[in-house]
Amino acid sequence: MNDLVVVPQGSEPAAPAPRRRRARRRDRSLLPAAPSGRAVALPPPDDPTPPRAWRPGTFGVLDIGSTKIMCLIGRGESDGTLRVLGHGWRRSHGVRCGGIVNLGDAEAAIRAAVGQAEDAAERRLDRVYVNLSCGHPESRLFNVRWPVGGREITASDVRRVVTEGQMRAQSEGRSTIHTIPLDFSVDETSGVPDPRGHLCDQLTSRLHVIDASTTALRNLETVLSRAELKIEELVSAPLASGLAVLDEDERELGVTVVDMGGGTTSIAIFGEGHLLHTACLPVGGMHVTRDIAHVLSTSIDSAEWLKTMYGSAELSADDDMDLLPVQLIGDSEHQFVNISRSKVVSIIRPRIEETLEMVRDRLESAGVGRATDGRVVLTGGASLLDGVGNMAARILNRQVRLGRPNAIRGLPDDAAAWPSFATSAGLLAWAAGGGGALGDMDFSEPRPRGMLRRVVEFIRDRV
């Protein structure tokens, strides 16, 4: 582009100085227009991102919930999608608020769900990825510094930072499940997603640690062992749900996933592309069912049918006119009483309001900055109740949408029920390698072979 020359009135412009190097001729149609008071547009986007490359193989995942136990067997496809080869689910028994309360009942339900999926996929499982919702999971953030000494950062340095964070997070009776590096600082340069290969004196990392009760995890391992299964990896349930229902832009800008399950409601806050905070509330859709059964003196099955078919979190003008048949406990199977739909809604509404107010309080106390101000994505079976989205938008004072699993094929044809599959679909994405930018790293410290190597490692760690 030619230099701009200011010409005094009544004079001729001076000839521009000759250039020492001939500039490459450029197509002016590609250059930005002269300033006109508007911002210059960003350059055109790069070529479309290639499809995600999944880990090879077939994976089995198990979602152990309070109302259902679901198993998926699937794999990653070359087009970036996930394909479910077989699925199975059973009504949950022996599980309450995400924890195992009856080993025998839970084993039988797990065997049935896994067997159904195995038959559909025509293959057998011996290892599974399992969701973590038991043991009162807790979420904490740590800042860890590690001296590097001016050399190149290696994968071993990153592992040591993660290991240091795990040691700081250790507490009696708790076991660490995830240690997630949120970002790294290479000396004074912050926001480095992968520091390997950088030169620096000090490596700093912000780590997100999720842990749970050791006893609850042992009970989970025991019941799976009795069902002839081993745990390949435990994955936080809200993290899995977020992997299934969010896209990359949402995770980058800040979004909260609220998974409204049967026995618990889990919260996952994402920002800058990472999971920043999780929480688990001991209330879910089954509490709504029990409220209906208690107030109307009907069975749990009848209450669940009323909630599913006619339930809503918001009253409408015609609810007083709609009469619903309800069989009371102890009456003959052919005797029913008529209850107005407004009565059922008046039972449901307070419990949903209480749940969403608890979610709001957790978001306000999370301490992760502006990430909690973004959109809220509702998923899970209880989110399918009419009126929940509008109530959530009002109570949380945020934009709300319903989340369904993305880029997955082979789920049941009833897409309306897909939010119920969010956790299991996210587990499959995690198993296939969708865990994050450093998903290629094993953060466990390799044990040196031989006495001499162990001595060298001991000295190097302390120099």
Phi, psi and omega in degrees: 000134183295149176291145179276124182246126178272124185253119176295149182298130177085011178232164180261147179290144176284149179292136179295148180296142180294143179280141179285330181235133181288124181285147177293135180293132183242149178283112183296339178293342180266353182273149177294148179291163178298151181305135180225023180091355179248154179292143177287135182295152176294157175301157179299151181296156176293178178302151181306142179298132179295157179302149180300137177266113182273161171292142179288155175115174178248139188233148175246136181230151184225119177257107181261103181248176182281337181246337179213153172240123188234137178236133174238141171239125185199186182208165174272141181259161182292340179273009177090359179265170173252142178240128176271121180271334179196144178222153177209146177210152179220156172297137185285138173226145178077012180232133177220129182052038176084351183256153179280121179246344178217108186297318183294313180295318180295320178299315181297317180294320179295316178302317182294315181295315180294319179298320178297317179293319179298318179296319181292323182272348181059044174204158185253149179250142169234346178224143183219152169270130190237141177284146177257110172226356180265171173075021178050067181300143177233153186235127180220154179247141179225146170252127184234134177246142181222125179286133180249327174083028174085359179266184180283136179287133180247172176299329179296322177297318179297318178298321181294322177299315180296317179298320177299319177297320178297320180295320178294328184278348184297135174215155186298131178081006181237147178236136180283132179256312180232137165235101190255115174290120180278316174197170180233154171239127178257100190055244183267358181267113182260170177076026179274118183288324181221107187277354184302130181096344178283153173260134179195167175269323182221129178258128179238141180224144172258119188245141174251117183249131176240127179228174182206169181297129181297319181297317179297322179292323177295321177296321177298316179296323180296313183293326177289323177297321177293334176270012178063041178229147174246149179277114174289317178194142172269137181231130178305129183300314179293328175297316179298317179299320179296321178299329185278324193249355182252155170255173187297321181297319179297315180296330180283317186280335182116119182205151177242127175261126176244106182264106184267092182272194182282313182254342181220160171239117182256150184235135175226123179255123179248147175194147181056030177082005186231161171279118185261331186198145173227157176206154180227123180257136184278051179211142182198197185297328180294332176293326175296316179300315181293326176298315180297314181298321182291313185289320184268357181056048178237173183284164178298319180296318178294320179295319178296320178296317178298316181296315184291317187275325188231358185286154177201154176268355183229137177284147175235169187295330185267002186295328179291335183276335182278120178254132184245136179282129181230129177267122182278153180296133178091345179280166176296150181299341182261003180256128182229155171242152180266128179239135178291149179297328179298330177294317179295316181296323181293338176278320184289318190302313182299323181292319178293319177300315179300316181298313182291328175293325175294320176299314180301316180297321179294321179295321181290333182258006185292325178072034179243021173076215189287351180301330182282353181275352184282189182296153174251132178248118179269136174212181185093160185300320183290342179288346181281352179295134180304139174086352182295319181299314180295319179294320179296318179299323181286315184285319182275345180056047180215161172293142184227138171223162177270132183257130174238152180304137181259151170051048178225138181237150177101002174285166178306154185295335182284088183296337181297334182268002185299329175306333177293341181263006188301312183295314181294322177295321177293324175300319179295320177297318179297314181300325182277002174106019181267032188276340180152181186295328180257029182294347180276357184258139169264115186278356177285139182286123176292140181275124180299143178265134177088151183295317182298317180295323180293323178294318179298315179297320180299315181293316183296324180295340186247004177267000000 
